[in-house]
Amino acid sequence: MKDNNRLIEDWLKEFHIDILGFGHMSLYDIDLVQIDNNLKERLPYAISFGLVLSKAVMATVIDGPNLLYLHHYRQLNYRLDMAAYILSKKIEEMGFNALPFAASQLVDWKNQKAHISHKKIGVISGIGWIGRNNLLIHPIFGAQVRYNTVLTDMPLQVNETKAFSCGACNACVNVCPAGSIKEDPSSFDHIGCYDMLTHFKNKRNLGHHICGLCIRVCKGKR
């Protein structure tokens, strides 16, 4: 199994992937959306990988999203999509099955859900934990990472999960313009957050539901 992990790490080097984790889908305790939920059993191993956002770009997100951040966001998603495709192709060439996902694609707009939750996959892959801002928090890079996922039946050695570790930090709580982030992570206001994203999308002519304020202040230890 370790050899397979090393192969995947080597394959992803050409995409300069910053974060990589491996998990087992038996820990993924929510359903896949609009695709066969039995995939969790047929493709039991999850590969979670991410690219760290530019510090300079994030520093421009002062009072909300801007076009520079939007472009950066899209470019990282594009690179993550290509990485997922190439990785899946190489796994298939080894005789295994692999399913690449989109880094950013909602399939259930009403409930704001994608086919799979990259942040949940990140948790079961030992990358980090879900913070007060409802995002995957990496211990070094905080929330400043974009992620994607590949599922496979290629045997892999999985990582241990991490416990919640935001501690007393409330930076995201203090900066949220919608007041959606609470002290208790389970009280996150999804509707209020989405309404603010819609406000930014329309007011700033972005054509995309993004904000970035809680991401900017969640820097981890870098």
Buried (B, 14 or more C-beta within 10 A) or exposed (E): EEEBBEBBEEBBEEBEBBBBBBBBBEBBEEEBBEEEEEBBEEBBBBBBBBBBBBEEBBEBBEEBBBEEBBEBBBBBBEBBBBBBBBBBEBBEEEEBBBBBBBBBEBEEEEEEBBBBBBBBBBBBBBBBBBBBBBBBBBEBBBBBBBBBBBBBBBEBEBBEBBEEEBEEBBBBBEBBBBEBBBEEBEEBBEEBBBEBBEBBBEEBEBEBBBBBBBBBBBBBEE
